[in-house]
Amino acid sequence: MENESKVNATHRETEKQRMATFLNSPELFKEGIGFLHANSWTLDANQWIWKKAMEHYSLHANVPTIDILHGYNEANNIGRELDVLRLNVASFLNEYRGQSVQDGEFFKDAMMKEALDARIKQTVYEHSCTGDWMALRNDIDGLLSKKQPAQRRIYSLSKIKEQRSTMGDVLLNDGLLCRKEGIIIAGPQGSGKSTLITQLAIAWAQGKECLGFRPKKHLKVLILQCEDGQMKLEKMYNDITSQIGSPEDNVIQIDETYPSVDELFNSLNLAMTDHTPDIVVINPFFGYLRGDMNNNSETQDFLYNRFSSLLQRHNAGGIIIHHLTKDKANVYGSAVLGAWGRDTIRIDEMDVVKHVYKMSFLKRTYEYGARSVMIEWSNDNLLFWRLTSDASSSSKDSHLKILSFFNGDEEELSVADLLLKAKAVGWSISMRGLRDNVNELVSLGNLRAIEGRNNLNQPVSFYSLLINQ
């Protein structure tokens, strides 16, 4: 009896493995694509897979239905993959072609071909498949229809001005953010980046300028966030709308995390198909990467291969919200972050008591109209940002304080020395804020920089007064 139980258990495991192998075969996936194509992508692929499983196991005698079910559940479930592909195809058709799902001609559309190819590539990646799976991806043209050349923007360089004015790609200012491209907003933890991007989104949704950012029209913004709870989000929304009005339905927020990058971008693709946003925000970057922030390959895959691809497909602009390193010296993570996107907008704390921050544009200052701008929290206990009304006065006060720390033109002080003097007189200023003010004084001709070494023989910049200026 015991031997018979062991034989039955072994038999069941064999059947489960056979089911798993069958349901994950590239041949079945290929057949599934043909089946869905023939039926205009309207049928439930999971039901079709189950039917195929029953047909497959009817060839084997004495196989209980429960064993088929166990094998079906333990397999990787290609039916789910096909259903996601089916939904992508149907959504794309309805959104971009304006045709009924029965119109099979959409396979001649280059964008549809790219979306389908991307889905198969992802399936290959998820299943760690090689060989026939790769052949399937490369042979997809033969499965469906001839691939048409992708539409490209080709024009005489002398006509570039006309092209830029007619393409409608610009979303903010004079090209600070454009469709199919992205920017990064990075700042220290707790500085108010979530409030900032929510305030900007609500303003842009109404076509309003905010903190110097000028939308070209009423923009629809989709925010994907996993950092703030409902109570803070509600206060944030109420405080902001009390100052600048309601965005109505032009700001869509998704409060969700995902176990993998694949599931994130599957969900985001469907959300972008449903809502057609002009701008997509991911807040914060580290909440969704699911990998090593310092790894160039993982960061590049997320930003270029996945996020940028979605922006291209859906003709949207993207914004990544990110953090600075603990010492607030640099944008945290790999060098890929600095290369991606049209600009990196950096937020630095300048006065911790007055909650004054400096917003700097590291790449494209001419498109915003200034190298940097001072912003501050509202002093009315509101979660709301505003431009610092006395920015020039505040900057001048800071300059005078720094100059007062020098005892004559022969004294040489480093930024670290100046920070100690600032703390000694009770002045709350960050290292970054102090360094920026010192650099401004050098550019104004009030200080001169001298390269030297500190007590540890490390290279460091010292500064001294220029009395004759």
C-alpha positions as CSV (number, residue, x, y, z in Angstrom):
1,M,0.0,0.0,0.0
2,E,2.8,2.3,0.9
3,N,4.6,1.5,-2.4
4,E,1.4,2.2,-4.3
5,S,1.1,5.7,-2.6
6,K,4.7,6.5,-3.6
7,V,4.0,5.4,-7.2
8,N,0.9,7.6,-7.3
9,A,2.7,10.6,-5.8
10,T,5.5,10.1,-8.3
11,H,3.0,9.9,-11.1
12,R,1.3,13.1,-10.0
13,E,4.5,15.0,-9.8
14,T,5.3,13.7,-13.3
15,E,2.0,14.9,-14.6
16,K,2.4,18.3,-12.9
17,Q,5.8,18.7,-14.5
18,R,4.4,17.7,-17.9
19,M,1.7,20.3,-17.5
20,A,4.1,23.0,-16.5
21,T,6.4,22.1,-19.5
22,F,3.4,22.1,-21.9
23,L,2.0,25.4,-20.6
24,N,5.3,27.1,-20.9
25,S,6.3,26.0,-24.3
26,P,7.1,28.6,-27.0
27,E,5.0,26.5,-29.5
28,L,1.8,27.0,-27.4
29,F,2.5,30.7,-27.0
30,K,3.0,31.0,-30.7
31,E,-0.3,29.1,-31.3
32,G,-2.0,31.4,-28.7
33,I,-1.0,34.5,-30.6
34,G,-2.4,33.1,-33.8
35,F,-5.6,32.1,-32.0
36,L,-6.1,35.6,-30.5
37,H,-5.3,37.2,-33.8
38,A,-7.9,35.1,-35.6
39,N,-10.5,36.0,-33.1
40,S,-9.8,39.7,-33.1
41,W,-8.1,39.6,-29.6
42,T,-11.5,39.6,-27.9
43,L,-11.4,36.2,-26.2
44,D,-10.1,35.1,-22.7
45,A,-6.7,33.6,-23.3
46,N,-6.7,31.8,-19.9
47,Q,-9.9,29.9,-20.9
48,W,-8.3,28.9,-24.2
49,I,-5.1,27.7,-22.3
50,W,-7.3,25.7,-20.0
51,K,-9.1,24.1,-22.9
52,K,-5.8,23.2,-24.5
53,A,-4.6,21.7,-21.2
54,M,-7.8,19.5,-21.1
55,E,-7.3,18.4,-24.7
56,H,-3.6,17.7,-24.1
57,Y,-4.3,15.5,-21.0
58,S,-7.2,13.7,-22.7
59,L,-4.5,11.9,-24.6
60,H,-3.3,10.4,-21.3
61,A,-5.4,7.8,-19.6
62,N,-6.4,7.9,-15.9
63,V,-5.4,11.5,-15.3
64,P,-7.7,13.0,-12.7
65,T,-8.9,16.6,-13.3
66,I,-7.4,17.6,-10.0
67,D,-3.9,16.8,-11.3
68,I,-4.5,18.9,-14.4
69,L,-5.6,21.8,-12.1
70,H,-2.5,21.4,-9.9
71,G,-0.3,21.4,-12.9
72,Y,-2.1,24.4,-14.4
73,N,-1.6,26.4,-11.1
74,E,2.0,25.4,-10.6
75,A,3.0,26.3,-14.2
76,N,4.2,29.9,-15.0
77,N,0.8,30.4,-16.7
78,I,1.3,31.6,-20.3
79,G,-2.5,32.2,-20.4
80,R,-1.9,35.3,-18.2
81,E,0.9,36.4,-20.4
82,L,-1.4,36.1,-23.5
83,D,-4.2,37.9,-21.7
84,V,-2.0,40.9,-20.8
85,L,-0.8,40.9,-24.5
86,R,-4.5,40.7,-25.6
87,L,-5.5,43.7,-23.4
88,N,-2.5,45.7,-24.6
89,V,-3.5,45.1,-28.2
90,A,-7.2,45.9,-27.7
91,S,-6.4,49.0,-25.7
92,F,-3.9,50.3,-28.2
93,L,-6.4,49.7,-31.0
94,N,-9.2,51.6,-29.3
95,E,-6.9,54.4,-28.2
96,Y,-4.7,55.1,-31.1
97,R,-6.4,53.8,-34.1
98,G,-10.0,54.6,-33.4
99,Q,-11.1,51.4,-35.1
100,S,-13.1,48.4,-33.8
101,V,-11.2,45.4,-32.3
102,Q,-12.3,43.4,-35.4
103,D,-10.0,45.4,-37.6
104,G,-6.9,43.2,-38.0
105,E,-5.2,45.7,-40.3
106,F,-3.7,47.4,-37.2
107,F,-0.8,44.9,-37.3
108,K,0.6,47.0,-40.2
109,D,0.9,49.9,-37.7
110,A,4.6,50.4,-36.7
111,M,3.8,51.4,-33.2
112,M,1.5,48.4,-32.7
113,K,4.3,46.2,-33.9
114,E,6.7,47.7,-31.4
115,A,4.3,47.2,-28.6
116,L,3.8,43.6,-29.5
117,D,7.5,43.0,-29.9
118,A,8.2,44.6,-26.5
119,R,5.6,42.3,-24.9
120,I,7.2,39.2,-26.4
121,K,10.7,40.4,-25.4
122,Q,9.4,40.8,-21.8
123,T,7.9,37.3,-21.8
124,V,11.3,36.0,-23.0
125,Y,13.0,37.8,-20.2
126,E,10.5,36.7,-17.5
127,H,10.8,33.1,-18.4
128,S,14.6,33.3,-18.9
129,C,14.1,31.6,-22.3
130,T,16.5,31.2,-25.1
131,G,16.5,29.3,-28.4
132,D,13.0,28.9,-29.8
133,W,11.7,31.9,-27.8
134,M,14.2,34.2,-29.3
135,A,13.4,32.7,-32.7
136,L,9.7,33.4,-32.0
137,R,10.5,37.1,-31.2
138,N,12.5,37.4,-34.4
139,D,9.9,35.6,-36.5
140,I,6.9,37.6,-35.2
141,D,6.6,39.4,-38.6
142,G,5.8,36.1,-40.3
143,L,3.2,35.3,-37.7
144,L,1.1,38.4,-38.2
145,S,1.9,40.6,-41.2
146,K,4.7,42.4,-43.0
147,K,6.4,45.0,-40.8
148,Q,5.9,48.6,-42.1
149,P,8.8,51.1,-41.8
150,A,8.6,53.1,-38.6
151,Q,7.6,56.7,-39.1
152,R,10.6,59.0,-38.7
153,R,11.0,62.8,-38.5
154,I,13.1,63.6,-41.5
155,Y,13.5,67.2,-42.6
156,S,16.0,69.7,-43.8
157,L,18.1,71.1,-41.0
158,S,17.3,74.6,-42.3
159,K,13.6,73.9,-41.5
160,I,14.3,72.9,-37.9
161,K,12.6,76.1,-36.5
162,E,9.4,75.4,-38.3
163,Q,9.6,71.7,-37.2
164,R,9.9,72.7,-33.6
165,S,7.0,75.1,-33.7
166,T,4.6,72.6,-35.4
167,M,5.5,69.3,-33.7
168,G,3.8,70.2,-30.5
169,D,6.4,68.4,-28.5
170,V,7.1,71.2,-25.9
171,L,5.3,70.7,-22.6
172,L,7.0,73.2,-20.3
173,N,8.7,76.6,-20.9
174,D,10.8,76.8,-24.1
175,G,11.6,73.1,-24.1
176,L,12.5,72.4,-20.4
177,L,10.3,69.3,-20.8
178,C,9.2,67.8,-24.1
179,R,7.2,64.8,-25.1
180,K,9.1,61.5,-25.3
181,E,11.8,62.9,-22.9
182,G,12.2,63.3,-19.2
183,I,13.7,65.3,-16.3
184,I,14.8,64.5,-12.8
185,I,13.9,66.5,-9.7
186,A,16.3,65.7,-6.8
187,G,16.4,67.0,-3.3
188,P,17.2,66.0,0.3
189,Q,14.8,63.7,2.2
190,G,11.9,65.6,3.8
191,S,12.4,68.7,1.7
192,G,8.9,68.6,0.2
193,K,9.5,67.1,-3.2
194,S,6.1,65.3,-3.2
195,T,4.3,68.5,-2.3
196,L,6.3,70.3,-5.0
197,I,5.4,67.9,-7.8
198,T,1.7,67.7,-6.7
199,Q,1.5,71.5,-6.7
200,L,3.1,71.7,-10.1
201,A,0.8,69.0,-11.5
202,I,-2.3,70.8,-10.1
203,A,-1.2,74.1,-11.6
204,W,-0.3,72.5,-15.0
205,A,-3.6,70.8,-15.1
206,Q,-5.2,74.2,-15.2
207,G,-2.7,75.6,-17.6
208,K,-1.3,77.9,-14.9
209,E,2.3,78.9,-14.4
210,C,3.8,77.8,-11.1
211,L,7.2,78.6,-9.6
212,G,8.4,79.7,-13.0
213,F,7.3,76.5,-14.8
214,R,5.0,77.5,-17.7
215,P,2.8,74.8,-19.3
216,K,2.1,75.1,-23.0
217,K,-1.6,74.2,-22.4
218,H,-3.8,72.4,-19.9
219,L,-1.8,69.2,-19.2
220,K,-3.0,65.9,-17.9
221,V,-0.6,64.5,-15.3
222,L,-0.4,60.9,-14.0
223,I,1.5,60.5,-10.7
224,L,2.7,57.1,-9.5
225,Q,3.7,57.4,-5.9
226,C,4.4,55.1,-2.9
227,E,5.8,57.5,-0.3
228,D,2.9,59.4,1.2
229,G,-0.1,58.2,3.2
230,Q,-3.7,59.2,2.7
231,M,-3.8,61.8,5.5
232,K,-0.8,63.7,4.1
233,L,-2.1,63.4,0.6
234,E,-5.5,64.8,1.6
235,K,-3.9,67.8,3.4
236,M,-1.5,68.4,0.5
237,Y,-4.4,68.4,-2.0
238,N,-6.6,70.7,0.2
239,D,-3.8,73.2,1.0
240,I,-2.7,73.4,-2.7
241,T,-6.2,73.7,-4.2
242,S,-7.1,76.4,-1.6
243,Q,-4.3,78.5,-3.1
244,I,-4.4,77.8,-6.9
245,G,-7.7,76.0,-7.6
246,S,-8.9,72.5,-8.5
247,P,-7.4,70.4,-11.4
248,E,-10.7,68.7,-11.9
249,D,-9.9,65.3,-13.5
250,N,-6.6,66.3,-15.1
251,V,-4.4,64.9,-12.3
252,I,-4.5,61.1,-11.9
253,Q,-2.7,59.5,-8.9
254,I,-1.9,55.8,-8.4
255,D,-0.8,54.9,-4.9
256,E,0.7,51.5,-5.4
257,T,3.9,49.5,-5.1
258,Y,4.8,46.5,-7.3
259,P,6.8,43.4,-6.5
260,S,8.9,43.7,-9.7
261,V,9.9,46.2,-12.4
262,D,8.1,44.1,-15.0
263,E,4.7,44.4,-13.2
264,L,5.3,48.1,-12.6
265,F,5.7,48.8,-16.3
266,N,2.9,46.5,-17.4
267,S,0.6,48.4,-15.0
268,L,1.9,51.8,-16.0
269,N,1.5,50.9,-19.7
270,L,-2.2,50.1,-19.2
271,A,-2.7,53.2,-17.1
272,M,-1.1,55.4,-19.8
273,T,-3.3,53.7,-22.4
274,D,-6.5,54.4,-20.3
275,H,-5.7,58.0,-19.2
276,T,-3.4,59.3,-22.0
277,P,-1.4,61.6,-19.8
278,D,0.8,64.4,-21.1
279,I,3.3,63.9,-18.2
280,V,4.0,60.8,-16.1
281,V,5.7,61.2,-12.6
282,I,7.4,58.4,-10.7
283,N,7.8,59.3,-7.1
284,P,10.2,58.3,-5.7
285,F,12.7,56.5,-8.0
286,F,14.1,54.2,-5.3
287,G,10.6,53.1,-4.4
288,Y,10.2,51.4,-7.8
289,L,13.7,50.5,-9.1
290,R,13.8,47.1,-7.1
291,G,17.5,46.9,-7.6
292,D,20.9,48.5,-6.9
293,M,20.7,52.3,-7.4
294,N,24.5,52.4,-8.0
295,N,24.3,49.7,-10.7
296,N,24.6,51.3,-14.1
297,S,23.0,48.4,-15.9
298,E,19.9,48.2,-13.7
299,T,19.4,52.0,-13.7
300,Q,19.9,52.1,-17.5
301,D,17.4,49.3,-18.0
302,F,14.8,51.1,-15.9
303,L,15.2,54.6,-17.3
304,Y,16.2,54.0,-20.9
305,N,14.9,50.5,-21.9
306,R,11.6,50.7,-20.0
307,F,10.5,54.2,-18.9
308,S,11.8,56.1,-22.0
309,S,10.3,53.4,-24.2
310,L,6.9,54.0,-22.6
311,L,7.2,57.8,-23.0
312,Q,8.0,57.2,-26.7
313,R,5.1,54.9,-27.2
314,H,2.6,57.1,-25.5
315,N,4.0,60.4,-26.6
316,A,4.4,61.7,-23.0
317,G,7.0,63.5,-20.9
318,G,8.4,62.0,-17.8
319,I,9.5,63.2,-14.4
320,I,11.5,61.2,-11.9
321,I,11.5,62.3,-8.3
322,H,14.8,61.4,-6.5
323,H,17.0,61.9,-3.5
324,L,20.4,63.4,-2.8
325,T,23.2,61.5,-1.0
326,K,23.2,61.7,2.8
327,D,25.8,64.4,2.8
328,K,23.6,66.2,0.2
329,A,26.6,66.6,-2.1
330,N,25.3,64.7,-5.1
331,V,22.3,63.1,-6.7
332,Y,22.2,59.6,-5.2
333,G,23.0,56.6,-7.4
334,S,24.7,55.7,-10.7
335,A,26.1,58.1,-13.3
336,V,23.2,57.1,-15.6
337,L,20.9,59.3,-13.6
338,G,23.0,62.4,-14.5
339,A,22.9,61.4,-18.2
340,W,19.2,60.6,-18.5
341,G,16.7,63.3,-19.4
342,R,16.8,66.9,-20.6
343,D,17.6,68.3,-17.2
344,T,18.3,67.6,-13.6
345,I,16.6,70.1,-11.2
346,R,18.3,70.1,-7.9
347,I,16.7,71.4,-4.6
348,D,19.1,72.5,-1.9
349,E,18.3,73.7,1.6
350,M,19.6,77.2,2.1
351,D,18.0,78.3,5.4
352,V,16.6,75.5,7.7
353,V,14.8,78.0,10.0
354,K,13.0,80.0,7.3
355,H,12.6,76.9,5.1
356,V,14.2,78.5,2.1
357,Y,15.5,76.3,-0.7
358,K,17.4,76.9,-3.9
359,M,16.1,75.2,-7.1
360,S,18.9,74.9,-9.6
361,F,18.8,73.8,-13.2
362,L,22.0,71.8,-14.0
363,K,21.7,71.4,-17.8
364,R,19.2,73.7,-19.5
365,T,19.1,77.0,-17.7
366,Y,18.1,79.0,-20.8
367,E,14.9,77.0,-21.2
368,Y,13.7,77.8,-17.7
369,G,15.1,81.4,-17.9
370,A,17.4,81.3,-14.9
371,R,20.2,79.3,-13.5
372,S,18.4,79.0,-10.2
373,V,15.5,80.3,-8.2
374,M,14.8,80.6,-4.5
375,I,11.6,79.0,-3.2
376,E,10.2,78.7,0.3
377,W,7.4,77.0,2.3
378,S,4.3,79.1,2.9
379,N,4.4,80.5,6.5
380,D,0.6,79.9,6.9
381,N,1.0,76.3,8.1
382,L,0.1,75.2,4.6
383,L,1.8,72.5,2.4
384,F,2.4,74.9,-0.3
385,W,5.5,76.3,-2.1
386,R,6.0,79.9,-3.3
387,L,8.8,81.9,-4.8
388,T,10.8,83.7,-2.2
389,S,9.6,87.3,-2.4
390,D,12.8,88.8,-1.0
391,A,15.2,86.4,-2.7
392,S,17.7,89.2,-3.7
393,S,17.5,90.7,-0.2
394,S,18.0,87.3,1.4
395,S,21.0,86.5,-0.9
396,K,22.6,89.9,-0.1
397,D,22.2,89.3,3.7
398,S,23.9,86.0,3.3
399,H,26.8,87.5,1.3
400,L,27.3,90.2,4.0
401,K,27.4,87.6,6.8
402,I,30.0,85.5,5.0
403,L,32.2,88.6,4.3
404,S,32.0,89.6,7.9
405,F,33.7,86.3,8.9
406,F,37.0,87.3,7.3
407,N,39.5,89.3,9.4
408,G,41.3,91.3,6.7
409,D,42.4,90.3,3.2
410,E,45.2,88.0,4.3
411,E,43.0,85.4,6.2
412,E,42.2,82.3,4.1
413,L,39.2,80.3,5.1
414,S,37.7,77.1,3.6
415,V,33.9,76.4,3.4
416,A,34.3,74.2,6.4
417,D,35.9,77.0,8.4
418,L,33.1,79.4,7.4
419,L,30.5,76.8,8.4
420,L,32.0,76.7,11.9
421,K,31.9,80.5,12.1
422,A,28.3,80.5,11.0
423,K,27.3,78.0,13.7
424,A,29.2,80.0,16.3
425,V,26.9,83.0,15.6
426,G,23.8,80.9,15.5
427,W,23.3,81.1,11.7
428,S,21.5,78.0,10.4
429,I,22.8,77.4,6.9
430,S,23.7,74.1,5.2
431,M,27.2,73.3,3.8
432,R,25.7,73.3,0.3
433,G,24.0,76.7,0.8
434,L,27.2,78.2,2.2
435,R,29.2,76.8,-0.8
436,D,26.8,78.3,-3.3
437,N,27.0,81.7,-1.6
438,V,30.8,81.6,-1.6
439,N,30.8,80.7,-5.3
440,E,28.5,83.7,-6.0
441,L,30.9,86.0,-4.0
442,V,33.8,84.7,-6.1
443,S,31.9,85.4,-9.4
444,L,31.0,88.9,-8.1
445,G,34.6,89.6,-7.4
446,N,34.3,89.9,-3.6
447,L,36.3,86.7,-2.8
448,R,39.1,84.9,-4.5
449,A,39.7,81.1,-4.5
450,I,43.1,79.6,-3.6
451,E,43.8,75.9,-4.1
452,G,45.6,74.4,-1.1
453,R,45.7,71.4,1.3
454,N,44.1,70.9,4.7
455,N,45.7,69.3,7.8
456,L,45.2,65.8,6.3
457,N,47.0,66.9,3.2
458,Q,43.8,66.7,1.1
459,P,43.2,69.2,-1.7
460,V,40.8,71.9,-0.7
461,S,39.8,75.4,-1.8
462,F,40.5,78.4,0.5
463,Y,39.0,81.8,0.1
464,S,40.2,85.3,0.9
465,L,38.8,88.9,0.6
466,L,39.5,91.0,-2.5
467,I,39.7,94.4,-0.8
468,N,40.3,96.3,-4.0
469,Q,37.0,95.2,-5.5
